[in-house]
Amino acid sequence: MAPIKEVVLERTYDASPETVWQAWTTPEQLKQWWGPDNVTIPECDVDPRVGGRFYIVMEAGAAMGPYAGTKWPMLAHYTVIEPYTRLAYTALAWTEGQKDATMIDQTTELTLTAENGRTKATVRAAIHRIGPQAGGAVQGMQMGFTQQMKKLERFLSS
């Protein structure tokens, strides 16, 4: 069955594949860059092995107006772990307190390619199933992942 929506984004970072990999697999680092603009990460747990759990919670900041304080958990399990080159996971994300209505069932794959001392990161994310109130999240998927990749760039250059 074809996904409801799929995005593919590429970005090249001034960092080694090992450094980018650590940013994607270390909770303390993920908390500093994960998610779209104006969110923080109050919770993060990562077990980067096939079958391992990846749990992260985004919380909307004041700049998100009426959404301020809203939490969006994501529970994922890794399906592919190839250190420094590729990881993939299946995930279920939702708005806290509204799981059935807002759930998003998705898959995400990250591929890292070394290029002259830099790393090209390719993210392929696909939504396969959604709750009846998740349409806005589907529409904002491209923007959210784009902001997240820019945040990772700022984190890696700091």
C-alpha positions as CSV (number, residue, x, y, z in Angstrom):
1,M,0.0,0.0,0.0
2,A,1.3,3.4,-0.9
3,P,2.0,5.9,1.9
4,I,-0.4,8.7,2.6
5,K,2.6,11.1,2.4
6,E,6.3,10.8,1.9
7,V,9.1,13.3,2.1
8,V,12.8,13.0,1.1
9,L,15.2,15.6,2.3
10,E,19.0,15.9,1.9
11,R,21.4,18.2,3.7
12,T,25.2,18.2,3.8
13,Y,26.8,18.9,7.1
14,D,30.4,20.0,8.0
15,A,30.8,17.0,10.2
16,S,31.9,13.4,9.9
17,P,29.4,10.6,9.5
18,E,30.4,9.5,13.1
19,T,29.5,12.9,14.5
20,V,26.2,13.0,12.7
21,W,25.4,9.5,13.8
22,Q,26.1,10.4,17.4
23,A,23.7,13.4,17.1
24,W,21.0,10.9,15.9
25,T,21.6,8.2,18.5
26,T,22.6,10.0,21.8
27,P,19.7,11.3,23.9
28,E,21.7,14.3,25.3
29,Q,22.4,15.4,21.7
30,L,18.9,14.7,20.3
31,K,17.4,16.9,23.0
32,Q,19.4,19.8,21.6
33,W,18.2,19.7,18.0
34,W,15.2,17.4,17.5
35,G,11.9,18.6,16.1
36,P,10.6,21.7,14.3
37,D,11.3,25.2,15.5
38,N,9.9,26.3,18.9
39,V,9.8,22.9,20.6
40,T,11.9,21.5,23.4
41,I,12.6,17.8,24.2
42,P,11.8,17.0,27.9
43,E,12.1,13.3,27.4
44,C,14.3,11.1,25.2
45,D,15.4,7.4,25.4
46,V,17.4,5.7,22.7
47,D,18.5,2.1,22.4
48,P,20.2,2.1,18.9
49,R,20.0,-1.6,18.0
50,V,17.6,-3.5,15.8
51,G,14.4,-3.9,17.8
52,G,15.7,-1.2,20.3
53,R,13.3,1.5,21.4
54,F,13.5,5.2,20.5
55,Y,11.1,7.3,22.6
56,I,11.1,11.1,22.4
57,V,8.6,13.8,23.5
58,M,8.4,17.2,21.9
59,E,6.9,20.1,23.8
60,A,5.6,23.2,22.2
61,G,7.1,26.5,23.4
62,A,5.4,29.8,24.0
63,A,6.1,30.9,20.3
64,M,3.6,28.2,19.2
65,G,0.7,30.3,20.6
66,P,-2.3,28.2,21.4
67,Y,-0.2,25.0,21.2
68,A,2.2,26.1,24.0
69,G,2.7,23.3,26.5
70,T,1.3,20.7,24.2
71,K,3.3,17.5,24.2
72,W,3.8,15.2,21.2
73,P,5.3,11.8,22.1
74,M,6.8,9.4,19.6
75,L,7.5,5.7,20.3
76,A,9.7,4.0,17.7
77,H,11.6,0.8,17.2
78,Y,14.7,0.5,15.1
79,T,14.4,-1.8,12.1
80,V,17.9,-1.0,10.7
81,I,21.1,-0.1,12.4
82,E,24.3,0.2,10.3
83,P,26.6,2.4,12.4
84,Y,27.6,5.6,10.7
85,T,25.8,4.9,7.5
86,R,22.1,4.0,8.0
87,L,19.3,3.7,10.5
88,A,15.6,3.2,10.1
89,Y,12.7,3.0,12.5
90,T,8.9,2.5,12.6
91,A,7.1,5.0,14.8
92,L,3.8,6.0,16.3
93,A,3.5,9.7,17.2
94,W,0.5,11.4,18.8
95,T,-0.7,14.4,20.8
96,E,-0.6,13.7,24.5
97,G,-4.2,12.9,25.7
98,Q,-5.5,12.4,22.2
99,K,-3.7,9.3,21.0
100,D,-6.5,7.7,18.9
101,A,-7.6,10.9,17.2
102,T,-4.1,12.2,16.4
103,M,-1.9,9.2,15.9
104,I,0.6,9.1,13.0
105,D,2.0,5.7,12.0
106,Q,5.2,6.4,10.1
107,T,8.6,5.0,8.9
108,T,11.8,7.0,8.8
109,E,15.1,6.1,7.2
110,L,18.4,8.1,7.6
111,T,21.3,7.5,5.3
112,L,24.7,9.1,5.9
113,T,27.3,9.4,3.1
114,A,30.8,10.7,3.6
115,E,31.7,13.4,1.0
116,N,35.1,15.1,1.2
117,G,35.2,15.5,5.0
118,R,31.5,16.3,5.1
119,T,28.4,14.2,5.5
120,K,25.3,14.1,3.3
121,A,22.3,13.1,5.3
122,T,19.2,11.8,3.5
123,V,16.0,11.4,5.4
124,R,13.1,9.5,3.9
125,A,9.9,9.6,6.0
126,A,6.6,8.1,5.1
127,I,3.2,8.3,6.8
128,H,1.2,5.1,6.5
129,R,-1.8,5.6,8.7
130,I,-3.3,8.6,10.6
131,G,-6.0,9.3,13.2
132,P,-9.0,11.5,12.1
133,Q,-7.5,14.7,13.6
134,A,-3.9,14.3,12.3
135,G,-4.4,16.1,9.0
136,G,-2.5,19.2,10.1
137,A,0.5,17.2,11.1
138,V,0.5,15.5,7.7
139,Q,0.4,18.9,5.9
140,G,3.3,20.2,8.1
141,M,5.5,17.2,7.7
142,Q,7.8,18.7,5.0
143,M,8.2,21.9,6.9
144,G,8.8,20.2,10.2
145,F,11.6,17.9,8.9
146,T,13.2,20.8,7.0
147,Q,13.3,22.9,10.2
148,Q,14.7,19.9,12.1
149,M,17.5,19.3,9.6
150,K,18.4,23.0,9.9
151,K,18.4,22.8,13.7
152,L,20.8,19.8,13.4
153,E,23.1,21.9,11.2
154,R,23.2,24.7,13.9
155,F,23.8,22.1,16.6
156,L,26.7,20.4,14.6
157,S,28.4,23.8,13.9
158,S,28.2,25.0,17.6
